[in-house]
Amino acid sequence: MSDAVLVIGAQSEIGQSLIAKVIAEEKASQVIAVSRSDCPNSLASRVSDETRLTWMRCDYSDQEMADVVERCGVLLAEKNVTLNRLVICNGRLHDSTISPEKRIEDLDRDTLHAIFESNAVVPALWLKHLKVLLKTHLKGRIPAVIAVLSARIGSIEDNGKGGWYAYRASKSALNMLLKTSAIEYQRTLPELRFIAFHPGTTDTPLSKPFQRSVPEGKLFTPDFVAASLLARLSESLAVNTALASFVAWDGSQIPW
Ligand SMILES: NC(=O)c1ccc[n+]([C@@H]2O[C@H](COP(=O)([O-])OP(=O)(O)OC[C@H]3O[C@@H](n4cnc5c(N)ncnc54)[C@H](OP(=O)(O)O)[C@@H]3O)[C@@H](O)[C@H]2O)c1
């Protein structure tokens, strides 16, 4: 049986690099991509074998998440592949109306709700909806790993600088939601592992306005980060790793 990778929030530049890499380097693997938008032309042109990429649109409502999960189940059965790597990329830091807070006086109710929604609520609801699929598909025996794209800034212990309240706290919440669901999932799927992954500062739209202060050599390309993430996923499948870990691009552990 061949492998399948599920990439949620696939419009993410890191997610796109991951998809392109899996299609290019793993000749038998299938990729299922889920996003609010269509597959971008920039990715379509990088994908040499489009028969191995299935792109699903989803507005992240509960109804559409459940529909996507059902379609995934049908597709995995049709293709006779094992879904053993799942990556949830969703994350938002700024847009035309939102920027990270410098001071507590900048806190804004709507911004807090919006950032928590995309960074913690949406990934958590995916963990909820995927349970039914993973229970029937993995049957408790097959090793698999779920990674969420977190950020070191979400580490409560590591917070020495302050600022960026909404983004920072939404990633802390994401980590807690992941760890809590890992404990519950373990009862029925003991071979499933959970990773909160810190990609490092990566050259994507998310980090664009903040790249000037990044030390030389510390701004990574999405391709480099995708390779690091794939290495972390492989490690998790190959060796007996902790149920849930908060891990950086280079494999170093981050305190929760
Ligand atoms: N770039 C960095 O330096 C850096 C550093 C640390 C952590 N991260 C984390 O890495 C992940 C990927 O980021 P990236 O750098 O690849 O950023 P990106 O290219 O800007 O991707 C944005 C991601 O967020 C999702 N998204 C945006 N607005 C959303 C909304 N309103 N509701 C739900 N989802 C929404 C997109 O999903 P769709 O496919 O549905 O559009 C996409 O997955 C994020 O979780 C980010 O926090 C990035």
The ligand as an SDF file (V2000), in Angstrom:
LIG
                    3D

 48 52  0  0  0  0  0  0  0  0999 V2000
    6.2950   32.2710    7.6840 N   0  0  0  0  0  0  0  0  0  0  0  0
    6.8200   32.2660    8.8960 C   0  0  0  0  0  0  0  0  0  0  0  0
    7.8410   32.9310    9.1550 O   0  0  0  0  0  0  0  0  0  0  0  0
    6.2020   31.4560    9.9960 C   0  0  0  0  0  0  0  0  0  0  0  0
    6.8460   31.4180   11.2430 C   0  0  0  0  0  0  0  0  0  0  0  0
    6.2830   30.6750   12.2750 C   0  0  0  0  0  0  0  0  0  0  0  0
    5.0960   29.9980   12.0480 C   0  0  0  0  0  0  0  0  0  0  0  0
    4.4860   30.0620   10.8130 N   0  0  0  0  0  0  0  0  0  0  0  0
    3.2300   29.3500   10.6430 C   0  0  0  0  0  0  0  0  0  0  0  0
    3.3000   28.5370    9.4810 O   0  0  0  0  0  0  0  0  0  0  0  0
    1.9860   28.3890    8.9240 C   0  0  0  0  0  0  0  0  0  0  0  0
    2.0310   28.5970    7.4300 C   0  0  0  0  0  0  0  0  0  0  0  0
    2.3540   29.9410    7.1890 O   0  0  0  0  0  0  0  0  0  0  0  0
    2.9630   30.5020    5.8360 P   0  0  0  0  0  0  0  0  0  0  0  0
    4.1690   31.2380    6.2260 O   0  0  0  0  0  0  0  0  0  0  0  0
    3.0340   29.4400    4.7990 O   0  0  0  0  0  0  0  0  0  0  0  0
    1.8570   31.5900    5.5160 O   0  0  0  0  0  0  0  0  0  0  0  0
    0.9410   31.9150    4.2880 P   0  0  0  0  0  0  0  0  0  0  0  0
    1.5750   31.5430    2.9940 O   0  0  0  0  0  0  0  0  0  0  0  0
    0.5150   33.3230    4.5180 O   0  0  0  0  0  0  0  0  0  0  0  0
   -0.3150   30.9020    4.5160 O   0  0  0  0  0  0  0  0  0  0  0  0
   -1.4340   31.2850    5.2370 C   0  0  0  0  0  0  0  0  0  0  0  0
   -2.1680   30.0740    5.7530 C   0  0  0  0  0  0  0  0  0  0  0  0
   -3.1950   30.4650    6.6370 O   0  0  0  0  0  0  0  0  0  0  0  0
   -4.4800   30.0740    6.1750 C   0  0  0  0  0  0  0  0  0  0  0  0
   -5.3990   31.1830    6.4180 N   0  0  0  0  0  0  0  0  0  0  0  0
   -5.2180   32.5020    6.1350 C   0  0  0  0  0  0  0  0  0  0  0  0
   -6.2940   33.2110    6.5290 N   0  0  0  0  0  0  0  0  0  0  0  0
   -7.1670   32.3230    7.0770 C   0  0  0  0  0  0  0  0  0  0  0  0
   -8.4540   32.4270    7.6480 C   0  0  0  0  0  0  0  0  0  0  0  0
   -9.0920   33.6000    7.7290 N   0  0  0  0  0  0  0  0  0  0  0  0
   -9.0490   31.2980    8.1210 N   0  0  0  0  0  0  0  0  0  0  0  0
   -8.4280   30.1110    8.0400 C   0  0  0  0  0  0  0  0  0  0  0  0
   -7.2080   29.9290    7.4970 N   0  0  0  0  0  0  0  0  0  0  0  0
   -6.5920   31.0320    7.0200 C   0  0  0  0  0  0  0  0  0  0  0  0
   -4.3170   29.7440    4.6990 C   0  0  0  0  0  0  0  0  0  0  0  0
   -5.2410   28.7170    4.3410 O   0  0  0  0  0  0  0  0  0  0  0  0
   -5.9500   28.6060    2.8950 P   0  0  0  0  0  0  0  0  0  0  0  0
   -5.2150   27.5600    2.1180 O   0  0  0  0  0  0  0  0  0  0  0  0
   -7.3490   28.1620    3.1960 O   0  0  0  0  0  0  0  0  0  0  0  0
   -5.8680   29.9560    2.2480 O   0  0  0  0  0  0  0  0  0  0  0  0
   -2.8680   29.2270    4.7070 C   0  0  0  0  0  0  0  0  0  0  0  0
   -2.8580   27.8980    5.1890 O   0  0  0  0  0  0  0  0  0  0  0  0
    1.0720   29.3500    9.6980 C   0  0  0  0  0  0  0  0  0  0  0  0
    0.3460   28.6270   10.6590 O   0  0  0  0  0  0  0  0  0  0  0  0
    2.0490   30.2760   10.3780 C   0  0  0  0  0  0  0  0  0  0  0  0
    1.5350   30.8060   11.5850 O   0  0  0  0  0  0  0  0  0  0  0  0
    5.0160   30.7700    9.7950 C   0  0  0  0  0  0  0  0  0  0  0  0
  1  2  1  0
  2  3  2  0
  2  4  1  0
  4  5  1  0
  4 48  2  0
  5  6  2  0
  6  7  1  0
  7  8  2  0
  8  9  1  0
  8 48  1  0
  9 10  1  0
  9 46  1  0
 10 11  1  0
 11 12  1  0
 11 44  1  0
 12 13  1  0
 13 14  1  0
 14 15  2  0
 14 16  1  0
 14 17  1  0
 17 18  1  0
 18 19  2  0
 18 20  1  0
 18 21  1  0
 21 22  1  0
 22 23  1  0
 23 24  1  0
 23 42  1  0
 24 25  1  0
 25 26  1  0
 25 36  1  0
 26 27  1  0
 26 35  1  0
 27 28  2  0
 28 29  1  0
 29 30  1  0
 29 35  2  0
 30 31  1  0
 30 32  2  0
 32 33  1  0
 33 34  2  0
 34 35  1  0
 36 37  1  0
 36 42  1  0
 37 38  1  0
 38 39  2  0
 38 40  1  0
 38 41  1  0
 42 43  1  0
 44 45  1  0
 44 46  1  0
 46 47  1  0
M  CHG  2   8   1  16  -1
M  END
$$$$
